[in-house]
Amino acid sequence: MQSASTTFQLGCSVLIAVSLVTAKPVKGQDVEPERSPQLLLTVPKVIKQPQFPPTLLPTTIAPANQLTIAQSIPPNAAPQQLPREPSPPSTQPPPASTPAPLPPLDQLLPRPGSQPAAPFENTLETITVERFEVVGSTVFSAAEFAKITEPFTKRPLAIVELFQLRSAITQLYLDKGYITSGAYVPPQTLQRGVVTIRVIEGRLETITVTGTRRLSPNYVRSRLAIATGAPLNRDRLLTALQLLQLDPLLQSLSAELSAGSRPGESVLSVQVTEARSLNSQLTFDNARAPSVGTNRRQIQISQGNTTGLGDRLSASYTNTNGSNAIDLGYVLPLNPRNGTLSLNYGSAASSIIEPPFDVLEIESKARYYELAFRQPLVQTPTRELAVGITATHRQSEATLLDGLIPFPALGADPDGKTRLTALRFFQEATWRSGTEVIALRSQFTVGLNALSATINPDSPDSRFFAWRGQAQWVRLLAPDTLLLVRGDLQLADRPMLPLEQFGLGGQDSVRGYRQDALLTDNGLFTSAEVRFPILRLPKLNSLLQLTPFIDLGTAWNLGNSPNPDPRTLLAVGLGLRLQYSDRLTARLDWGIPLTDINGAKNTLQENGLYFSIVIRPF
């Protein structure tokens, strides 16, 4: 690396070579001041942090289409409601990541050492300096510089000590991460004992991005540009590189910082390798309500970089013996700080197939439309704080006897239709380290009288206010041994439409009970699970884990609606979880209910057995 030099004359023929920036000087050789340092930033490949399977996520924030059966039907004797799908993405919490170490900062960019003294001509001459003026700094105050310069004032000062002072000021910048900034002593005449020291604060001249195929280079460039403003700071640059390394659109990246065309300027060259952006997933489980068939088949496909802007397009089809649903989604990045605009649509058709109510030919149709904006306020490799707003409109219609009679659902109009319009204000926070992940989500929902929403004088309708809070803690206890704790709470101000009620029971809730065994206005759910490794197959990149768990939930209604009896569900259980590379995840759980609920035991789910198979072909 190189060091710049210039000359300084104090009313005599004394020449002093002064280092300009943080570059290492060539021993015994002066160089020009316009050269910036050259640094190599190598970003090692980071293992993408996998998302949790659905069984580890908190219960979704808002149930999808629920149609309560007539009050005369005994509890748990028949379906309590029609299927929860389609479920808008805004009703689901963001998946947390498993603990994973981040690349060490010094591995991304080695921290430069102290500045060696630049070559100078040996002289015995001294000067007396009354005061130093440090000019050109936008980072440090005069008081901060005074602490460094004060020991060098009001005494005979050897010329070599000027270099020591200049190096001390440069080191101040280095210690704060300003690796391309430095101080030098410009040519000047000593007047009234005042010596000027000039600072050149490093900045980027340009950012070049190579290696992209479908992804726009500006996607990478813009995310680095917000972290590389003048003066260039090493820590901010490292954070931006780490965030890009964790981006699912990038498999790896490396960066090189080299000299620019003018003094104090550098060029950042970034080489990227794009990750696979087309993904698919096949799911088979028994997580649906018995009323429409517990066995669920689902196919999902997504393109994470549809037009080259980093925009994500996704589609899924879900089927049971009594239901069919499609969901479409599009997410568009709006700014380099990962603000996004989301558009979502879903449609479902369901029929009750559970005896003896299948003879009633109960059918339902449902749709949702959603527009959402999400903006991270704080985003680092270890923490994120984001806020957002979602506008949702949902419609459902249910009938009896093959469409001849409107179904008398709770809150529905005389035609059996329910329409709900709501604004959701959400806040999300995530903290992660190599040993744990903490994820919190809060959402305030305000129901509106808009877009022909259902309005009733007495029954629940589209006018309501509710808060939903969710939390998840994942702790790495030992290699491949995880503790998972999650909680979910809903508080409403009035009786709720079934679309917005809180469900307890099922694979993603209290295991040991049928899906949505309880459906109420308010509810609390908590769960703890430990994953112990019992078999490792490194050659196959496979892991088999034993998963004991305990689930607890309680639910209650508002207004004149009676509380369920019992209102609290408690279960313990044991499961097996198989992970084969990133291609296959399989799980089998057996939940043992500790609270008795009357009802049929016709399916595996109703007997406490749950299975899930997730295949990712590409």
Phi, psi and omega in degrees: 000167191241157176235140180270160178216159174210185181242154182220127183237126180250063177064016179208170184273058177251121180256134182232127175270128187235131178286136183269310186232197190278002184289150180284126181287149174281125187299126176077016184219132175270147179227173185281150184284350186276359182272133175264164180290159174245121184234142179253120180253108179253118182259108180294154179297131178258133176294120180300134184281116186290149175282152177290146170296159185305332182292347181259355182272149174300157179305142183300152188292322182226121177299148174275198196311117178238130178231109185286131179289158184309146186299338183285348181283129180299143180302139175066003177277340182207176181302133178279335183198164175278173194299155182282342180277153359282146183243113182299147179302330181294342180274001183246139180287153176293137181292138175277165181253150175289149180302134179208138181290145174268156178297136179301143183297318181292341176282328177287319182208103180302135180284128180293150179277189180293151181287123171292152180292140179283158179297145178208161179276130182293130178211150180261001183289148178232159174226160176246122183251124177279327185200145174251139173248122178256117184243155176095003183263135172247002186257314186250152181273167177299325179295323179292321177290326181299327179296331180274320186277338186303319179295347183259006185252157173059041174199159176301131187235120176288152181301324180298333181289336174297322177294322178297320179292315178301318179293325179294321178291318176299320180295327176301318177294317180299318182297333179265007175093006181270082194281347178246019178250153179191172183245152172210164180256111182284161175301135183194164175252130182291118180231129178053028174073019182253126177245132179263131172245126184257141178249132170251115180268124185293147178214164178271133174279319180197163175237122177251138182236127178231160177099352180286149176249287180263334183284134178295132177303332180293337176300316178284315185299316183293327180285335174276328184297324181290346181253001185236031175292160181288140352283148183296127182243130183299316184294318178295322179295318179297318179299317179296321179293320178295318178297320177293323179296329179276352179294129182295345179278348183242132177274319179200164176204154173220154184222149179228130179253118184229172185293144176265192184272350181228160182303135176079002181252149182227162176244127177259115179253125184241127175252124183239155170237120183287144174275166176293125183259345178265121184228152177221159180208133175246132183231137173223121181207182176238051186264006180264164180292143178301336182298331180243008182101120185287328185284121185245134173245134182217140173234132180232143175218141182214147174241112186281352181216072190293312184246006183096355181266002187083018181275141187250129176241129183224153177212145178216151175232129183235138185219138165231181179296340182237011183207155174220139181212145173234148177224133178236142180214148177219129181236123183245121174294136183254334184207166182294346179269020174067028167290140185225152171245128184242137173239130183221146178217143177213150179216142181214150173227133186222155176222140176286121180243005183274123177295149002268005188275358176295335180290341179283349179053053177282124181230152177217152173229145183212151176216155170220151175230140187212138174229126186223147174234131179230134182223116172293133175265324176231129181213112175228173178298342184245351180206154178211137173232122184226152175229163179189173179221141181230132172255124185233137171231127183231142181228143174214152179214134181227145181222164174247160171052054175059039175089003183283327186233131175297140180279131184281066180286154179299121178085356182283157177281178182301340178270006180078018183256145176229130177233135183226130175237132185211152169250133181240125177253118186237154178227134182229138178223137180221134172236133180221150175216189179288348184237347181203160175225132175239125180232129179235145176217133176234138180217126175256127182242128178243117176281141187238152171268078184212156178056047178058037180295154180291125178232123181236148179291326184235315187290166174301145179213200186282354180265114181193170173222134181213152174237137178234126178238135182224147181215150177212134178233125178239125184234129177275109183275327180198171179306124180064018178242116186239143168252127179238123177235131180220154180216158184207130182221134173234133176232125181241160182264354183196172175302142188249151168296149178306331178303330186247007182283167184262126182255140176235138179108137177122181187298324181262009182227232179277104179289149186108349180232161179292161181300128179055049177300325175238138179222110189221176181288321182235156179192159178224134180223139174215151184209147174225139183213142176239137178249113179256131175286132177240345178205126176241134177234082185302323181295330178262001182054047185236153181215131176247128184236147172264134189229084171290147183210163172221132181236140180218137177210148175223149186217150178206156182255169176243165177069218184272357180287129180290151175284148178294155178229109002281160180259354180239131177245135180222134181210149170237163181187183183217143181219168173236137180229125180246127176241118177247104183052218173252016184264331187217133171228125180232145183214142175225123181239144173236110179260134181253109181290133176258354174243125184282135172229128179289142178161171182289158178232056188267347184235165175302318181301315181290346175259014174085010181254129181228139177228156179207130177232122180238122180243134178243091184298321180203000000 
